[in-house]
Amino acid sequence: MSSAAFDVQAWLQEEVNHLGVPDASDSSLAAHLLAKDPLADLRNQFEYPKNATLPDVDQSLVDPSADSIYLCGNSLGLMPKATRRIMNEQLDKWAQVGVFGHLSQPVPWAHGDECAVDGVAKLVGADPVEVTLMNGLTVNIHILLTAFYTPTAQRHKILLESRAFPSDHYAIESQIRLKGFDPATSMVCMSPREGEETLRTEDIVKYIEEEGDSIAVVFFSGIQYFTGQLFDMETITRAGQAKDCFVGWDLAHAFANVPLKLHEWNVDFACWCSYKYGCTGAGGLAGAFVHERFKDDKRERMLGWWSHKMSTRFNMDNVLDLDEGAAGYRISNPPVHLVVPVIGFLETVKGVEMEDLRRRSYKLTGYLEYLIDHFFGASSSARVSNKISCQSITPKEIDQRGCQLSLKFNVSIDRIYKELVKRGVAVDKRYPYIIRVAPVHLYNSFIDIRRFVDVLIESVRIVEKEL
Ligand SMILES: *Cc1c(COP(=O)(O)O)cnc(C)c1O
């Protein structure tokens, strides 16, 4: 990956000088950064939850009519306002024309997924023939591994991360068993070095160089859900392919979070869910990428009527005419109620470049990291507590992370988390020590970050007294 094109420290220092405050911990900085933020208005395109409507908020501690502090878009993205309107149009259409809706505008249901393919392909850096929208993420892992994982006695292993998301781990275990192999000998889970939280690219590449002849598929996540580490997909893909392995990526935490260039990186296959940064709602329509090199490849796979080319699909002659590229991996007809939120999201981000969102993301996450180090760093002179500290386990290098920081506390987060929730904070907890915080470039603001840090200071002070 190219070295980072943005210097967070220099940018913060410049803003501090501009405002004439002592340092970036000054509470007036957030409003200053907001005023200069060219993409701040994007937030208004989303439904942003208020304190009054979040569960478990103690309304006596907050202003109920104020925005909550929603930093959990890594788990479930917020709803684009456009989605409700487009969904209502489709419900009205169903009510009015029934089965004729399959072919009538807008969004003819029989082509629903295809209406969103161009926009999604752009987000992942792919040609439309390389992308399809279908199913859920784990289902797509199964579909792609069914086709690309064809183990032999010599080459039967799948290489993945030791802390892969459970669903990926189970999918791979079962794929290995389904093909008559044993996860104990065919599943290789790579751990970080002793005392380190994240994997080093050099270690992954070295392992592939040494063991690649026995590896059928390398399957990592683009961004590690727990640590927030962004892998060097281009380098790892090249290393795997040099040893004749297929290289696939789970982009659950990378899709719409960081710019992707799947085609250019020559990735073999990839899949993602869309409800995290893609803001399509719980269980939203997932995606899959199969490189153009496999466009006319007829490898065995799981088939259904939607794998058949549209032009002859309805001849119903039971002679398969396989669709081109990723579209030939479809099985069922597309679920319009899941297609609509993808369209709603694409409409919301239309005209905004992923590169500009990424630049905003560097700033939001960089600001959060600065404040965390300043107020909670174990060696910071400004630390708010002598007993409670935390530090980010996410890589410091901005080209090795997305928007999320995973904060590791030196005490159980149980009580701190409860105090945060009471004050209108939505973040993700991983007991016993980790809170994952995701300032999302689409709808979070510098003010959200400052408010979060202020509430964390208050919560830590309360919990400290109990220790
Ligand atoms: C969120 C996530 C999933 C969820 O899988 P679903 O099939 O959408 O339920 C799977 N894998 C990873 C890496 C994830 O981050």
The ligand as an SDF file (V2000), in Angstrom:
LIG
                    3D

 15 15  0  0  0  0  0  0  0  0999 V2000
  -20.1140   -8.4820   10.4910 C   0  0  0  0  0  0  0  0  0  0  0  0
  -19.3190   -9.6280   10.0210 C   0  0  0  0  0  0  0  0  0  0  0  0
  -19.9270  -10.8310    9.6540 C   0  0  0  0  0  0  0  0  0  0  0  0
  -21.4120  -11.0410    9.7630 C   0  0  0  0  0  0  0  0  0  0  0  0
  -21.8560  -12.0510    8.9280 O   0  0  0  0  0  0  0  0  0  0  0  0
  -23.3640  -12.1130    8.4020 P   0  0  0  0  0  0  0  0  0  0  0  0
  -23.3780  -13.2570    7.4990 O   0  0  0  0  0  0  0  0  0  0  0  0
  -23.6450  -10.7810    7.7600 O   0  0  0  0  0  0  0  0  0  0  0  0
  -24.2430  -12.3030    9.5980 O   0  0  0  0  0  0  0  0  0  0  0  0
  -19.1130  -11.8510    9.1780 C   0  0  0  0  0  0  0  0  0  0  0  0
  -17.7690  -11.6970    9.0880 N   0  0  0  0  0  0  0  0  0  0  0  0
  -17.1580  -10.5520    9.4450 C   0  0  0  0  0  0  0  0  0  0  0  0
  -15.6760  -10.4140    9.3220 C   0  0  0  0  0  0  0  0  0  0  0  0
  -17.9130   -9.4860    9.9410 C   0  0  0  0  0  0  0  0  0  0  0  0
  -17.3130   -8.3580   10.3120 O   0  0  0  0  0  0  0  0  0  0  0  0
  1  2  1  0
  2  3  1  0
  2 14  2  0
  3  4  1  0
  3 10  2  0
  4  5  1  0
  5  6  1  0
  6  7  2  0
  6  8  1  0
  6  9  1  0
 10 11  1  0
 11 12  2  0
 12 13  1  0
 12 14  1  0
 14 15  1  0
M  END
$$$$
